Amino acid sequence: MQFLFSQELLFFYLNAGFFYVADVLQKITSEKRWTWAYLLIRTAYTFVIAFLLTIILFGIKEFPDLTTTLQIVGCSVICGGGLFFYIKAVNQLKFSNAGSLYLIGNVLQHLIGILFLNEPYLLSDIPAFILMSFGCIYQIIRSPSFKGAGAVLLSSFCWTIGYILLSFPLKKTSVYWSVPLMEATILAVCIAVTFLSRKNHANDIRQINKEIHPLRFALIGLLVSLGSYFNNMSFRDIPVSVISILQLSLIPITFILSLRIFKERLTTIEWISFATGFSGFAIFVLSRI
């Protein structure tokens, strides 16, 4: 029971809180924006802050070697796809609905582990996976929600593949430099895309700079950077089974918060999507206790 009041528990909830507030701000600031232009500015701020924090807190001496750096960069391109489709998803769906649909990412992660990494599974995983996937798959089939739910699926797939691959080079080096390296990679991709599209979207970056206060982007950058560091510490120090229980406890809290913050009124299928997803995750977690 000592763990319930430990430093590790504090780090986990700090990580969850930082990421949640950052996601709320990204939802608010990215609405009705060209996604690439928005990500260019957002990632520029996040990279600078993550780089400075890493230098100040951990120093340059732990920078990975060239081979490991290139591996991290390659994985970051895939993870960047997850961020791109995430911004698409939260702009095309209600924030609370998008959050519940992202439980399909847990299904993808564990299926890859079972199929390719020989990880164990239980019979109870079958109904759990079906329930966690139901809301996203059903909303993809329904034409009015196709784009948003499809973006959730693509985002989950990119993040799942990217972070699984990223775990291999991180075993050879410090985890801390992965944060600014990832942001630098995403920033480079955004610069390339916006440069190639500058004729069609010349005013988008100027408009975002004019309409959104820089402090909001700076706050997003700080929250993402701190959340990433505390996330690394949590997964380093807390057993995965305990992390799953902690994540289960947060789902209804963040769902209710999202409803209140954005004053959202959900449809019947959106409520069903949350209920089935949460039930499936609960079955998955509790069957392993």
Secondary structure as GFF3:
##gff-version 3
##sequence-region A 1 289
A	DSSP	three_ten_helix	2	5	.	.	.	ID=ss1
A	DSSP	alpha_helix	7	30	.	.	.	ID=ss2
A	DSSP	alpha_helix	35	58	.	.	.	ID=ss3
A	DSSP	three_ten_helix	60	62	.	.	.	ID=ss4
A	DSSP	alpha_helix	66	92	.	.	.	ID=ss5
A	DSSP	alpha_helix	95	101	.	.	.	ID=ss6
A	DSSP	alpha_helix	104	116	.	.	.	ID=ss7
A	DSSP	alpha_helix	125	141	.	.	.	ID=ss8
A	DSSP	three_ten_helix	143	145	.	.	.	ID=ss9
A	DSSP	alpha_helix	146	170	.	.	.	ID=ss10
A	DSSP	alpha_helix	178	196	.	.	.	ID=ss11
A	DSSP	alpha_helix	204	211	.	.	.	ID=ss12
A	DSSP	alpha_helix	214	237	.	.	.	ID=ss13
A	DSSP	alpha_helix	240	262	.	.	.	ID=ss14
A	DSSP	alpha_helix	268	286	.	.	.	ID=ss15
###
